[in-house]
Amino acid sequence: MLLLLLLVCSFDVALLVQPECVIELGCPECLPEHMPLVTSHRAVDGEMRLRSGDEIRFSCGAGRLLLDPLRAAVVAVCEDGRFRLGHDASLRHLLELGCQEEIFEDVLHTVEHCAAPLQGRAYQLADATQAVRHLATLCYDEDRGVATMAHVRGASPLPPHDHARSPLSLLGNFNEMFDARTRRRAETLYSDEASLNRRLREIFKHDGVDFAGQTLAGAKLLAESYFEDRYARVSRFASNAVAAWTSVKEGNLRHLQNDVARLLAHDPALEVYAGTHGQGVVRASGARTPLRLIGGRFPVPRFVWTVVVDRRRRRALAVVVLNDPFVAVSEVREAVFCESACGRVPWLLALRRDRRYETPLYGLAFCCHVHAFSDAVPEMPRALLEDIPAGDAGLLAE
């Protein structure tokens, strides 16, 4: 009897210590090159954890699995940290379960209030029925190589809609060709910070510029945290990246994005617009020299901004971050183009802590009523704010 009890206890312990299946969405090295969409589970803090015996569903949307080109989706069961496939009972590592192609696309697309010469873009996902979901849209300045405005609606994608690409004209083919070239350059520029900063020093090596230990980094207009975890990797598209000074990116831009993400988690119906404005400069050889990273293109923007809109309550707030840690005290008055309301916005918890928003080293930040903001920043179309009352009645303070 004692032996039987020990055997039963040993079996129970063995069940308890069976490895979980862990999918770390924030770890590119831990995922297949083209990670499928998990349609059965949602991530918590960037990862999914399944107990041994739990079932999971993977989907390549309109694409196909690399392991089985006839299948667009697969059902599996977690077993000892790996996945037992339902259709052939094979035991597979997550790295073997990739799709043939990336399921998310960054495509040229018509975007409201984004007219030529600017270029509309959409981050999209096609499901197995060919229905397309737009996760975000952008307005991109192809000539300069920088996004002027990006838009996401809460933490969930927009509803599915019919989508058919129109046949490309000769001009359209040229647009696709130049778009691909710009994309490759942007990916190269923002994916390697060491290379980016060698380029920066090379540009100004004859001008005696002292960067005081500052470096540039690729920053996201739409943060990963603005999206549901399983869609978050669309934020890594190069068109969503801009050059920011590292102390600004890791300072008030990060604080602002954390605050916006917290607000979105509380109310997923909110809309977020983010963009750039103005041309950053370096004070070189006694003059203010525009800072452009490749042949007059890929500028370092002077301002990075975010507008949060609550359509139901008809309220909104614009928050602007000055991407210039070198700004002189005498230049601050000219840089701040509205009467700041940051001190009256309680949901800006991280940005307001220790009055961080007032520190230029971390990116001087100021908050505007949206109509005053759009008057100064043409990248934010006034038409998108027509339903927001002027003054404090339209201020998204709570």
Solvent accessible surface area in square Angstrom, and as a share of the most:
residue,aa,sasa,rsa
1,M,194,0.87
2,L,127,0.63
3,L,126,0.63
4,L,105,0.52
5,L,101,0.50
6,L,99,0.49
7,L,107,0.53
8,V,74,0.43
9,C,64,0.38
10,S,68,0.44
11,F,127,0.53
12,D,70,0.36
13,V,86,0.49
14,A,50,0.39
15,L,92,0.46
16,L,151,0.75
17,V,106,0.61
18,Q,67,0.30
19,P,72,0.45
20,E,73,0.33
21,C,1,0.00
22,V,55,0.32
23,I,0,0.00
24,E,76,0.34
25,L,20,0.10
26,G,58,0.55
27,C,29,0.18
28,P,81,0.51
29,E,142,0.64
30,C,47,0.28
31,L,16,0.08
32,P,11,0.07
33,E,154,0.69
34,H,47,0.21
35,M,5,0.02
36,P,2,0.01
37,L,17,0.09
38,V,2,0.01
39,T,68,0.39
40,S,42,0.27
41,H,54,0.24
42,R,163,0.60
43,A,18,0.14
44,V,109,0.63
45,D,141,0.73
46,G,23,0.23
47,E,46,0.21
48,M,5,0.02
49,R,135,0.49
50,L,1,0.00
51,R,173,0.63
52,S,39,0.25
53,G,52,0.50
54,D,41,0.21
55,E,79,0.35
56,I,0,0.00
57,R,113,0.41
58,F,1,0.00
59,S,19,0.12
60,C,1,0.01
61,G,5,0.05
62,A,35,0.27
63,G,30,0.29
64,R,100,0.36
65,L,4,0.02
66,L,122,0.61
67,L,66,0.33
68,D,32,0.17
69,P,80,0.50
70,L,162,0.80
71,R,91,0.33
72,A,21,0.16
73,A,52,0.40
74,V,7,0.04
75,V,60,0.35
76,A,0,0.00
77,V,56,0.32
78,C,1,0.01
79,E,53,0.24
80,D,70,0.36
81,G,30,0.28
82,R,107,0.39
83,F,3,0.01
84,R,84,0.31
85,L,3,0.01
86,G,60,0.57
87,H,69,0.31
88,D,75,0.39
89,A,62,0.48
90,S,28,0.18
91,L,45,0.22
92,R,63,0.23
93,H,86,0.38
94,L,12,0.06
95,L,85,0.42
96,E,71,0.32
97,L,2,0.01
98,G,5,0.05
99,C,3,0.02
100,Q,77,0.34
101,E,131,0.59
102,E,61,0.27
103,I,15,0.07
104,F,5,0.02
105,E,69,0.31
106,D,6,0.03
107,V,10,0.06
108,L,47,0.23
109,H,49,0.22
110,T,122,0.71
111,V,18,0.10
112,E,124,0.56
113,H,79,0.35
114,C,17,0.10
115,A,75,0.58
116,A,93,0.72
117,P,109,0.68
118,L,57,0.28
119,Q,27,0.12
120,G,11,0.10
121,R,3,0.01
122,A,0,0.00
123,Y,0,0.00
124,Q,4,0.02
125,L,10,0.05
126,A,23,0.18
127,D,48,0.25
128,A,72,0.56
129,T,109,0.63
130,Q,119,0.53
131,A,28,0.22
132,V,6,0.04
133,R,76,0.28
134,H,11,0.05
135,L,5,0.02
136,A,3,0.02
137,T,20,0.12
138,L,1,0.01
139,C,5,0.03
140,Y,11,0.04
141,D,18,0.09
142,E,29,0.13
143,D,101,0.52
144,R,87,0.32
145,G,2,0.02
146,V,3,0.01
147,A,0,0.00
148,T,9,0.06
149,M,8,0.03
150,A,1,0.00
151,H,29,0.13
152,V,3,0.02
153,R,113,0.41
154,G,0,0.00
155,A,31,0.24
156,S,58,0.38
157,P,22,0.14
158,L,39,0.19
159,P,90,0.57
160,P,64,0.40
161,H,68,0.31
162,D,141,0.73
163,H,51,0.23
164,A,95,0.73
165,R,143,0.52
166,S,85,0.55
167,P,131,0.83
168,L,94,0.47
169,S,67,0.43
170,L,135,0.67
171,L,126,0.62
172,G,12,0.11
173,N,76,0.39
174,F,94,0.39
175,N,66,0.34
176,E,56,0.25
177,M,88,0.39
178,F,90,0.37
179,D,6,0.03
180,A,39,0.30
181,R,95,0.35
182,T,5,0.03
183,R,69,0.25
184,R,143,0.52
185,R,98,0.36
186,A,3,0.02
187,E,81,0.36
188,T,96,0.56
189,L,9,0.05
190,Y,26,0.10
191,S,91,0.59
192,D,63,0.32
193,E,80,0.36
194,A,60,0.47
195,S,42,0.27
196,L,1,0.01
197,N,11,0.06
198,R,139,0.51
199,R,99,0.36
200,L,2,0.01
201,R,128,0.47
202,E,98,0.44
203,I,69,0.35
204,F,9,0.04
205,K,116,0.49
206,H,158,0.70
207,D,53,0.28
208,G,73,0.70
209,V,33,0.19
210,D,118,0.61
211,F,27,0.11
212,A,79,0.61
213,G,78,0.75
214,Q,24,0.11
215,T,53,0.31
216,L,0,0.00
217,A,1,0.01
218,G,15,0.15
219,A,1,0.01
220,K,63,0.27
221,L,2,0.01
222,L,0,0.00
223,A,10,0.08
224,E,57,0.25
225,S,64,0.41
226,Y,0,0.00
227,F,14,0.06
228,E,22,0.10
229,D,46,0.24
230,R,42,0.15
231,Y,14,0.05
232,A,9,0.07
233,R,39,0.14
234,V,0,0.00
235,S,1,0.01
236,R,90,0.33
237,F,43,0.18
238,A,10,0.07
239,S,8,0.05
240,N,0,0.00
241,A,16,0.13
242,V,0,0.00
243,A,0,0.00
244,A,0,0.00
245,W,6,0.02
246,T,43,0.25
247,S,23,0.15
248,V,0,0.00
249,K,52,0.22
250,E,82,0.37
251,G,3,0.03
252,N,0,0.00
253,L,5,0.03
254,R,107,0.39
255,H,19,0.09
256,L,0,0.00
257,Q,23,0.10
258,N,64,0.33
259,D,1,0.00
260,V,1,0.00
261,A,15,0.12
262,R,103,0.38
263,L,23,0.11
264,L,4,0.02
265,A,82,0.64
266,H,156,0.69
267,D,23,0.12
268,P,72,0.45
269,A,54,0.41
270,L,5,0.03
271,E,11,0.05
272,V,0,0.00
273,Y,6,0.02
274,A,1,0.01
275,G,0,0.00
276,T,5,0.03
277,H,41,0.18
278,G,29,0.28
279,Q,45,0.20
280,G,5,0.05
281,V,29,0.16
282,V,7,0.04
283,R,85,0.31
284,A,4,0.03
285,S,89,0.57
286,G,90,0.87
287,A,57,0.44
288,R,120,0.44
289,T,48,0.28
290,P,56,0.35
291,L,1,0.01
292,R,101,0.37
293,L,2,0.01
294,I,33,0.17
295,G,82,0.79
296,G,49,0.47
297,R,45,0.16
298,F,1,0.00
299,P,3,0.02
300,V,1,0.00
301,P,1,0.01
302,R,40,0.15
303,F,9,0.04
304,V,3,0.02
305,W,1,0.00
306,T,3,0.02
307,V,0,0.00
308,V,1,0.00
309,V,0,0.00
310,D,5,0.02
311,R,70,0.26
312,R,169,0.62
313,R,111,0.40
314,R,122,0.44
315,R,84,0.31
316,A,0,0.00
317,L,0,0.00
318,A,0,0.00
319,V,1,0.01
320,V,1,0.00
321,V,0,0.00
322,L,0,0.00
323,N,2,0.01
324,D,11,0.06
325,P,16,0.10
326,F,61,0.25
327,V,15,0.08
328,A,46,0.36
329,V,140,0.80
330,S,100,0.65
331,E,36,0.16
332,V,40,0.23
333,R,215,0.79
334,E,113,0.50
335,A,0,0.00
336,V,40,0.23
337,F,61,0.25
338,C,19,0.12
339,E,159,0.71
340,S,53,0.34
341,A,2,0.02
342,C,1,0.01
343,G,48,0.46
344,R,124,0.45
345,V,0,0.00
346,P,67,0.42
347,W,27,0.09
348,L,0,0.00
349,L,90,0.45
350,A,6,0.05
351,L,0,0.00
352,R,79,0.29
353,R,121,0.44
354,D,125,0.65
355,R,140,0.51
356,R,67,0.25
357,Y,21,0.08
358,E,79,0.36
359,T,45,0.26
360,P,41,0.26
361,L,83,0.41
362,Y,93,0.35
363,G,0,0.00
364,L,16,0.08
365,A,4,0.03
366,F,3,0.01
367,C,0,0.00
368,C,0,0.00
369,H,44,0.20
370,V,3,0.02
371,H,57,0.25
372,A,46,0.36
373,F,0,0.00
374,S,2,0.02
375,D,94,0.48
376,A,37,0.29
377,V,1,0.00
378,P,102,0.64
379,E,42,0.19
380,M,1,0.00
381,P,23,0.15
382,R,146,0.53
383,A,44,0.34
384,L,26,0.13
385,L,0,0.00
386,E,138,0.62
387,D,53,0.28
388,I,5,0.03
389,P,39,0.25
390,A,77,0.60
391,G,37,0.36
392,D,89,0.46
393,A,71,0.55
394,G,3,0.03
395,L,8,0.04
396,L,2,0.01
397,A,21,0.16
398,E,133,0.59
